[in-house]
Amino acid sequence: MSDLPNKTTVVGAGDIGAGWAALLVAAGWPVSLYDTDARRMDAAMEDVPRRARALVDLQRATPGTVDRGLREFSHAHSILQACKGAD
């Protein structure tokens, strides 16, 4: 049995939302990110992996855990899609 949630959702892809998503990804959690602003979403989809990998450099996360989280990191196209199945 895993202690990881099946899915987490972060609503809002600004600085704070991207920061939370990066922390969750760095912990290996599956994350669905949603924002109504497409430009903010595009920026966050690049920013979240960069931030999560930076935590490895700071020895706050392991490369394998970050890689697992990044494989499960996704962009939701609606709030309903983002929240469906989230713990």
DSSP file (Angstrom, degrees, kcal/mol; ACC not computed):
  #  RESIDUE AA STRUCTURE BP1 BP2  ACC     N-H-->O    O-->H-N    N-H-->O    O-->H-N    TCO  KAPPA ALPHA  PHI   PSI    X-CA   Y-CA   Z-CA
    1    1 A M              0   0    0      0, 0.0     2,-0.3     0, 0.0     0, 0.0   0.000 360.0 360.0 360.0 133.7    0.0    0.0    0.0
    2    2 A S        -     0   0    0      2,-0.1     0, 0.0     1,-0.1     0, 0.0  -0.664 360.0-148.5 -94.4 145.8    1.4    3.4   -1.0
    3    3 A D  S    S+     0   0    0     -2,-0.3    -1,-0.1     2,-0.1     0, 0.0   0.506  72.0 102.0 -85.9  -5.0    1.2    6.5    1.2
    4    4 A L  S    S-     0   0    0      1,-0.1    -2,-0.1    24,-0.0    25,-0.0  -0.531  78.0-115.3 -79.6 144.0    1.0    8.6   -2.0
    5    5 A P        -     0   0    0      0, 0.0     3,-0.2     0, 0.0    -1,-0.1  -0.354  20.1-121.3 -69.3 159.1   -2.4   10.0   -3.0
    6    6 A N  S    S-     0   0    0      1,-0.3     2,-0.3    79,-0.1    80,-0.1   0.871  90.6 -12.6 -66.4 -36.9   -3.9    8.8   -6.3
    7    7 A K        -     0   0    0     78,-0.1    80,-3.3    76,-0.0     2,-0.3  -0.942  59.6-157.8-164.9 139.7   -3.9   12.4   -7.6
    8    8 A T  E     -a   31   0A   0     22,-2.1    24,-2.5    -2,-0.3     2,-0.4  -0.903  13.2-149.3-118.3 154.3   -3.5   15.9   -6.2
    9    9 A T  E     -a   32   0A   0     -2,-0.3     2,-0.5    22,-0.2    24,-0.2  -0.982   8.0-166.5-127.2 134.4   -4.8   19.1   -7.8
   10   10 A V  E     -a   33   0A   0     22,-2.6    24,-2.3    -2,-0.4     2,-0.7  -0.985  10.1-158.6-117.4 120.6   -3.4   22.6   -7.7
   11   11 A V  E     +a   34   0A   0     -2,-0.5    24,-0.2    22,-0.2    22,-0.1  -0.892  66.3  39.1-102.3 117.2   -5.8   25.3   -8.9
   12   12 A G        -     0   0    0     22,-3.8    23,-0.2    -2,-0.7    22,-0.1   0.330  60.1-152.3 110.3 118.8   -3.9   28.4  -10.0
   13   13 A A        +     0   0    0      4,-0.2    22,-0.1    24,-0.1    31,-0.1   0.054  57.1 113.4-110.8  23.5   -0.6   28.3  -11.8
   14   14 A G  S  > S-     0   0    0     29,-0.0     4,-2.9     4,-0.0     5,-0.3   0.075  92.1 -67.2 -75.1-162.4    0.9   31.6  -10.6
   15   15 A D  H  > S+     0   0    0      1,-0.2     4,-1.8     2,-0.2     5,-0.1   0.910 135.9  41.9 -58.0 -45.6    3.9   31.8   -8.4
   16   16 A I  H  > S+     0   0    0      2,-0.2     4,-2.5     1,-0.2     5,-0.2   0.945 116.8  46.4 -71.1 -47.3    2.3   30.2   -5.4
   17   17 A G  H  > S+     0   0    0      1,-0.2     4,-2.6     2,-0.2    -2,-0.2   0.912 114.0  48.5 -61.3 -43.1    0.4   27.5   -7.3
   18   18 A A  H  X S+     0   0    0     -4,-2.9     4,-2.4     2,-0.2    -1,-0.2   0.873 110.7  52.9 -64.5 -36.3    3.5   26.6   -9.3
   19   19 A G  H  X S+     0   0    0     -4,-1.8     4,-2.1    -5,-0.3    -2,-0.2   0.929 110.9  45.1 -64.2 -45.7    5.5   26.5   -6.1
   20   20 A W  H  X S+     0   0    0     -4,-2.5     4,-2.5     2,-0.2     5,-0.2   0.917 112.6  51.7 -63.7 -42.8    3.1   24.1   -4.4
   21   21 A A  H  X S+     0   0    0     -4,-2.6     4,-2.8     1,-0.2    -2,-0.2   0.909 109.3  50.5 -61.0 -41.2    3.0   22.0   -7.6
   22   22 A A  H  X S+     0   0    0     -4,-2.4     4,-2.7     2,-0.2    -1,-0.2   0.903 110.2  49.7 -63.9 -41.1    6.8   21.8   -7.6
   23   23 A L  H  X S+     0   0    0     -4,-2.1     4,-1.1     2,-0.2    -2,-0.2   0.918 113.4  45.9 -63.3 -43.0    6.9   20.8   -3.9
   24   24 A L  H  <>S+     0   0    0     -4,-2.5     5,-2.4     2,-0.2     3,-0.4   0.919 113.7  48.6 -66.1 -43.7    4.3   18.0   -4.6
   25   25 A V  H ><5S+     0   0    0     -4,-2.8     3,-2.0     1,-0.2    44,-0.4   0.919 108.6  54.1 -60.4 -44.3    6.1   16.8   -7.7
   26   26 A A  H 3<5S+     0   0    0     -4,-2.7    36,-0.4     1,-0.3    -1,-0.2   0.754 105.2  54.3 -64.3 -23.3    9.4   16.8   -5.8
   27   27 A A  T 3<5S-     0   0    0     -4,-1.1    -1,-0.3    -3,-0.4    -2,-0.2   0.437 122.6-109.4 -86.5  -0.8    7.8   14.6   -3.2
   28   28 A G  T < 5 +     0   0    0     -3,-2.0    -3,-0.2     1,-0.3    -2,-0.1   0.576  68.8 147.3  86.2  10.6    6.8   12.2   -6.0
   29   29 A W      < -     0   0    0     -5,-2.4     2,-0.4    -6,-0.2    -1,-0.3  -0.522  55.1-112.2 -80.6 145.9    3.1   13.0   -5.9
   30   30 A P        -     0   0    0      0, 0.0   -22,-2.1     0, 0.0     2,-0.4  -0.659  42.2-167.7 -74.6 128.1    0.9   12.9   -9.0
   31   31 A V  E     -ab   8  73A   0     41,-0.7    43,-2.7    -2,-0.4     2,-0.5  -0.966  21.0-166.0-127.8 133.1   -0.2   16.5   -9.7
   32   32 A S  E     -ab   9  74A   0    -24,-2.5   -22,-2.6    -2,-0.4     2,-0.4  -0.983  17.7-159.5-112.7 125.8   -2.8   18.0  -12.0
   33   33 A L  E     -ab  10  75A   0     41,-2.7    43,-2.8    -2,-0.5     2,-0.4  -0.876  10.9-178.9-111.0 136.9   -2.4   21.7  -12.5
   34   34 A Y  E     +a   11   0A   0    -24,-2.3   -22,-3.8    -2,-0.4     2,-0.3  -0.997  11.3 157.5-138.4 140.0   -5.1   24.1  -13.7
   35   35 A D        -     0   0    0     41,-0.4     6,-0.1    -2,-0.4    -2,-0.0  -0.965  38.2-136.1-152.5 148.1   -5.4   27.8  -14.4
   36   36 A T  S    S+     0   0    0     -2,-0.3     2,-0.8     1,-0.1    -1,-0.1   0.714  88.9  82.6 -76.1 -20.0   -7.8   29.7  -16.6
   37   37 A D     >  -     0   0    0      1,-0.2     4,-2.2     2,-0.0     5,-0.2  -0.775  65.4-161.8 -90.5 110.0   -5.0   31.8  -18.0
   38   38 A A  H  > S+     0   0    0     -2,-0.8     4,-2.6     1,-0.2     5,-0.2   0.850  89.7  52.9 -61.8 -37.0   -3.3   29.9  -20.8
   39   39 A R  H  > S+     0   0    0      2,-0.2     4,-2.2     1,-0.2    -1,-0.2   0.914 110.0  47.7 -66.0 -40.9   -0.1   32.0  -20.7
   40   40 A R  H  > S+     0   0    0      2,-0.2     4,-2.4     1,-0.2    -2,-0.2   0.894 111.8  51.2 -65.0 -39.3    0.3   31.4  -17.0
   41   41 A M  H  X S+     0   0    0     -4,-2.2     4,-2.3     2,-0.2    -2,-0.2   0.931 109.3  50.0 -62.6 -46.5   -0.3   27.6  -17.5
   42   42 A D  H  X S+     0   0    0     -4,-2.6     4,-0.8     1,-0.2    -2,-0.2   0.912 112.2  47.6 -59.3 -43.6    2.3   27.5  -20.3
   43   43 A A  H >X S+     0   0    0     -4,-2.2     4,-2.4     1,-0.2     3,-0.7   0.909 111.9  50.0 -64.6 -42.0    4.8   29.2  -18.0
   44   44 A A  H 3X S+     0   0    0     -4,-2.4     4,-3.1     1,-0.2    -1,-0.2   0.852 101.1  61.9 -67.3 -34.4    4.0   26.9  -15.1
   45   45 A M  H 3< S+     0   0    0     -4,-2.3    -1,-0.2     1,-0.2    -2,-0.2   0.760 115.0  35.3 -65.3 -22.5    4.4   23.8  -17.2
   46   46 A E  H <X S+     0   0    0     -4,-0.8     4,-1.2    -3,-0.7    -2,-0.2   0.786 119.2  50.5 -91.5 -36.3    8.1   24.9  -17.7
   47   47 A D  H  X S+     0   0    0     -4,-2.4     4,-2.8     2,-0.2     5,-0.2   0.879 101.9  58.7 -72.9 -40.5    8.6   26.4  -14.3
   48   48 A V  H  X S+     0   0    0     -4,-3.1     4,-2.7     1,-0.2     5,-0.2   0.937 107.6  45.2 -60.9 -50.0    7.3   23.5  -12.1
   49   49 A P  H  > S+     0   0    0      0, 0.0     4,-2.5     0, 0.0    -1,-0.2   0.905 113.8  51.2 -60.2 -38.7    9.8   20.9  -13.5
   50   50 A R  H  X S+     0   0    0     -4,-1.2     4,-1.8     2,-0.2    -2,-0.2   0.932 112.7  45.1 -62.6 -45.3   12.6   23.5  -13.1
   51   51 A R  H  X S+     0   0    0     -4,-2.8     4,-1.2     2,-0.2    -1,-0.2   0.903 112.3  51.1 -65.5 -41.5   11.7   24.2   -9.5
   52   52 A A  H  X S+     0   0    0     -4,-2.7     4,-0.7    -5,-0.2     3,-0.5   0.918 111.3  47.7 -63.5 -42.9   11.3   20.5   -8.7
   53   53 A R  H >X S+     0   0    0     -4,-2.5     4,-1.5     1,-0.2     3,-0.7   0.829 104.2  61.4 -66.9 -31.4   14.7   19.7  -10.1
   54   54 A A  H 3X S+     0   0    0     -4,-1.8     4,-1.6     1,-0.2    -1,-0.2   0.830  96.3  60.7 -63.9 -30.5   16.2   22.7   -8.2
   55   55 A L  H 3<>S+     0   0    0     -4,-1.2     5,-3.4    -3,-0.5     6,-0.9   0.803 100.6  54.3 -67.3 -27.8   15.1   20.9   -5.0
   56   56 A V  H X<5S+     0   0    0     -4,-0.7     3,-1.8    -3,-0.7    -1,-0.2   0.929 106.6  50.8 -66.9 -45.4   17.4   18.0   -5.9
   57   57 A D  H 3<5S+     0   0    0     -4,-1.5    -2,-0.2     1,-0.3    -1,-0.2   0.829 110.4  49.8 -60.4 -31.8   20.3   20.4   -6.3
   58   58 A L  T 3<5S-     0   0    0     -4,-1.6    -1,-0.3    -5,-0.1    -2,-0.2   0.371 116.0-118.6 -86.9   4.3   19.5   21.8   -2.8
   59   59 A Q  T < 5S+     0   0    0     -3,-1.8    -3,-0.2     2,-0.2    -2,-0.1   0.823  84.3 117.3  59.6  35.1   19.4   18.2   -1.5
   60   60 A R  S   <S+     0   0    0     -5,-3.4     2,-0.3     1,-0.2    -4,-0.2   0.442  78.3  22.7-104.2  -5.7   15.7   18.5   -0.5
   61   61 A A  S    S-     0   0    0     -6,-0.9    -2,-0.2    -5,-0.1    -1,-0.2  -0.974  78.6-116.1-153.2 159.8   14.5   15.8   -2.9
   62   62 A T     >  -     0   0    0    -36,-0.4     4,-2.3    -2,-0.3     5,-0.2  -0.764  24.8-122.2-101.1 150.0   16.0   12.8   -4.7
   63   63 A P  H  > S+     0   0    0      0, 0.0     4,-2.7     0, 0.0     5,-0.2   0.889 111.3  51.6 -56.9 -41.3   16.3   12.5   -8.4
   64   64 A G  H  > S+     0   0    0      2,-0.2     4,-2.1     1,-0.2     5,-0.1   0.885 110.2  48.3 -64.7 -38.5   14.2    9.3   -8.6
   65   65 A T  H  > S+     0   0    0      2,-0.2     4,-2.4     1,-0.2    -1,-0.2   0.917 112.8  47.9 -68.3 -42.9   11.4   10.8   -6.6
   66   66 A V  H  X S+     0   0    0     -4,-2.3     4,-2.8     2,-0.2     5,-0.2   0.922 110.7  51.8 -63.0 -44.0   11.3   14.0   -8.7
   67   67 A D  H  X S+     0   0    0     -4,-2.7     4,-1.9    -5,-0.2    -1,-0.2   0.910 109.5  49.9 -59.6 -42.0   11.4   11.9  -11.9
   68   68 A R  H  X S+     0   0    0     -4,-2.1     4,-1.0     1,-0.2    -1,-0.2   0.931 112.3  47.6 -61.9 -44.8    8.4    9.9  -10.6
   69   69 A G  H  < S+     0   0    0     -4,-2.4     3,-0.5   -44,-0.4   -38,-0.4   0.894 110.0  52.2 -62.7 -40.4    6.5   13.1   -9.8
   70   70 A L  H >< S+     0   0    0     -4,-2.8     3,-1.0     1,-0.2    -1,-0.2   0.841 104.1  56.6 -67.4 -32.4    7.3   14.6  -13.2
   71   71 A R  H 3< S+     0   0    0     -4,-1.9    -1,-0.2     1,-0.2    -2,-0.2   0.806 112.9  42.6 -64.9 -27.2    5.9   11.5  -15.0
   72   72 A E  T 3< S+     0   0    0     -4,-1.0   -41,-0.7    -3,-0.5     2,-0.5   0.281  89.3 111.5-101.9   8.4    2.7   12.0  -13.1
   73   73 A F  E <   +b   31   0A   0     -3,-1.0     2,-0.3   -43,-0.2   -41,-0.2  -0.722  44.8 169.7 -88.2 127.1    2.6   15.8  -13.6
   74   74 A S  E     -b   32   0A   0    -43,-2.7   -41,-2.7    -2,-0.5     2,-0.6  -0.941  35.7-125.7-140.4 160.3   -0.2   17.0  -16.0
   75   75 A H  E     -b   33   0A   0     -2,-0.3     2,-0.3   -43,-0.2   -41,-0.2  -0.916  26.9-148.0-103.7 120.8   -2.0   20.1  -17.2
   76   76 A A        -     0   0    0    -43,-2.8   -41,-0.4    -2,-0.6     3,-0.1  -0.684   6.5-153.6 -90.0 145.6   -5.8   19.9  -16.8
   77   77 A H  S    S+     0   0    0     -2,-0.3     2,-0.3     1,-0.1    -1,-0.1   0.498  78.4  21.8 -96.6  -6.5   -7.9   21.7  -19.4
   78   78 A S  S  > S-     0   0    0      1,-0.1     4,-2.3     0, 0.0     5,-0.1  -0.981  77.6-114.1-153.0 160.5  -10.9   22.3  -17.1
   79   79 A I  H  > S+     0   0    0     -2,-0.3     4,-2.0     1,-0.2     5,-0.2   0.862 118.5  53.8 -64.3 -35.2  -11.5   22.5  -13.3
   80   80 A L  H  > S+     0   0    0      2,-0.2     4,-1.7     1,-0.2    -1,-0.2   0.919 109.8  46.4 -65.8 -43.2  -13.6   19.4  -13.6
   81   81 A Q  H  4 S+     0   0    0      1,-0.2    -2,-0.2     2,-0.2    -1,-0.2   0.895 111.9  52.7 -64.0 -39.8  -10.8   17.5  -15.2
   82   82 A A  H  < S+     0   0    0     -4,-2.3    -2,-0.2     1,-0.2    -1,-0.2   0.895 116.6  37.0 -63.1 -41.1   -8.3   18.8  -12.7
   83   83 A C  H >< S+     0   0    0     -4,-2.0     3,-2.3    -5,-0.1     2,-0.2   0.661  85.2 113.9 -90.1 -17.3  -10.4   17.7   -9.7
   84   84 A K  T 3< S-     0   0    0     -4,-1.7     3,-0.1     1,-0.3    -4,-0.0  -0.377  95.6  -1.0 -61.3 121.2  -11.7   14.4  -11.0
   85   85 A G  T 3  S+     0   0    0      1,-0.3    -1,-0.3    -2,-0.2     2,-0.2   0.500  96.2 146.5  80.0   4.3  -10.3   11.6   -9.0
   86   86 A A    <         0   0    0     -3,-2.3    -1,-0.3     1,-0.1   -78,-0.2  -0.477 360.0 360.0 -77.0 145.0   -8.2   13.9   -6.8
   87   87 A D              0   0    0    -80,-3.3   -79,-0.2    -2,-0.2    -1,-0.1   0.416 360.0 360.0 -87.5 360.0   -7.6   13.0   -3.2
